[in-house]
Amino acid sequence: MNILRIARKEIIQSLRETRTFIFMLAFPIVLMLILGTALSNTFTTSLVFEDLKLAYKIENADAPVSGYWTEFARSLEQNGVALSLLSANEDGKEKVKDGEYAAYAEIKPDGVEFFGSTKQTVESDILQGLVASFANRYSLAAAASRTEPESLAPLLAKAGSGDYVNETSLQADRAPGSMDYYAMAMSTMIAFYACMSASMLIRGERLRNTALRLSAAPISKGELFAGKVVGSTVVNFIFVVAVVAFSKWVFGADWGDHYGAILIVLFTEVLLAVSVGIGASYLFKGEGASAAVMTFTQIASFVGGAYFPIGDIKGAIGALANLSPLRWANEALTKIIYSNDVQALWPAVLLNVLFAIVFLTLSILFMRRKEAL
Amino acid sequence: MNVLSIRNVTKTFGDFAAVDNMNLSVREGEIFGFLGANGAGKSTTIHMVSSLLKATRGDIEVLGKNIAKHPKFAKSNIGIVPQDIAIYEQLTAYENVEFFAGLYGLRGSRLKERTEEALEFVGLGDKAKSLPKSFSGGMKRRLNIACAIAHRPKLIIMDEPTVGIDPHSRNYILQSVLKLNQMGCTIIYTSHYMEEVEEICTRIAIVDHGKVIAEGTKEQLKSIVTDTKEIWIGVRSERNIDVELLQKVPGVISARIEEGLIKLQSKAEVTNLNEIIQLLIQANADIRSVEEQAPNLESVFLTLTGRNLRD
């Protein structure tokens, strides 16, 4: 009963603390908005062009290649390329230089000459690929007609089919957009920020002189400790859930379908953070605890991918990154949300609980040795 | 019956003995004054009685039971009013009292009743739903008391409960102490204000260097200093007065200046007033009054410890 009473007090105290609200709610939401908006291009895998403009000239309209080109041009137009046939007195290269077209092609009886723009490189590269594909197919058809004329018909029949390029994506079906990523990253970061307030759980009682009253009350140190851990974990988890809910309903972040698994990962991360915070308050004296926790949190956030996505890093930084609880949590959440791999929660949950037990045990040992609170 | 018995208690921090073989008894129904200068061992003793610290040696009994063997019993019967205000700023006055009273095992309607009663007792009944940040220093001190009494302890330890508050609140608190005592509570009261201790305490102990150096009623303590006299000389100008010179006058034990008043303690049998006045005239002090004071606790303290309580 005393444990619940102390836990309730912790929850009420935190919920009425304006600074806690700003730090645990406003800060991650604002950061999510800023980073999610500013770095949105980093997460986009497609490019959108208004027009792909290709100018061309046909040197000899009676040559076989011009017939195939006409078929090809029709197919390109169907796929959104704007083709312009230039007259004999127009200079296609100059028009590309002026930026009027992304590329210019001259269709000659012996092949195709292509001129790409250095200003619109992406558009030019795409058109070059398409034109090269046409040229290869025409060369193949021409060679076939010389040696085996009967095979020419099926090749040419495909000339206007449009399947010049077969695209196979190596990426998963779903990938996070910037807001999705930062919703997840900020939630795991703020879950770990619980260690900062937790580092003040016992010290705060000493600073506001209530430690004397608590020590004088007929409750055990164990009850007090348990009440504080429960209260702090619950209230910080409430903040994390609020951040998740806000990101989902206000920013439209994608949290997938497995909310149970996501909340379990976040809850155990909060528990770990609270344990680390309390542990630090016993391992380091006075202000040292807050400084140590702040430093560790910032490093863990940075290498854990809170501010930008972290890939596979080698060397010392990579080893450091693997020690970040945020990295465990982010990896687990990514798999749960984007690969529907619910089992991915276990490594993160087990690591969180294991380290929480270690830090809580250390704190209990230190607390028992200490005469006062 | 003794509510509190301290027997041969020592508390050391490294080589330093903050409390040195202390013996003390507080009887049921007393308002027991516990006096000592800073560092005398007063707070350490209070912390040991309230179980914040453990005695290195010796026994402490509350209502006849050893606190080391029966900590819950002892703690349940003690209410502590710490020197520094110990409340939660984010909880309302009601929630503060309810939280601490709840830790003493009060539940449900009894908890509600006692919480309201404690707030009414300290005059904060109408402020139950307010947060302490809107309170004056005096109101916070009263809430500090309410948090200690809601569980109706038999022994209340009040450590400097009137520090830094206005005269109205101080008077309210002193009246509350007397009322609590009439209701059957035994009170241990520490203060730097001698007049408060003289006004409300029935028995007093003076602590110095971790030991009780004198114990008794006000009258008993004052009788210790019959061989000294206290002379107060009012002056208009204290600028040129040399206190060291006054202390060299034969018979003078101590001399100090407090807001236009020269307070001298002197041996009773020595006639030295003429010499003192001569020195003050030479210093152009412009004397306006000369009084010989009856012995008070301050002079007792000064005689026994050689220093002022506020030192």
Interface residues (C-beta under 8 A of the other chain):
Chain A: M1 N2 R5 K9 I12 Q13 R16 E17 R208 N209 T210 A211 L212 R213 L214 S215 A216 A217 P218 I219 E371 A372 L373
Chain B: H47 S50 S51 L52 L53 K54 P71 K72 K75 S76 I78 I80 P82 D84 I85 A86 I87 Y88 E89 Q90 L91 E95 F99 F100 G102 L103 Y104 G105 R107 C147 A148
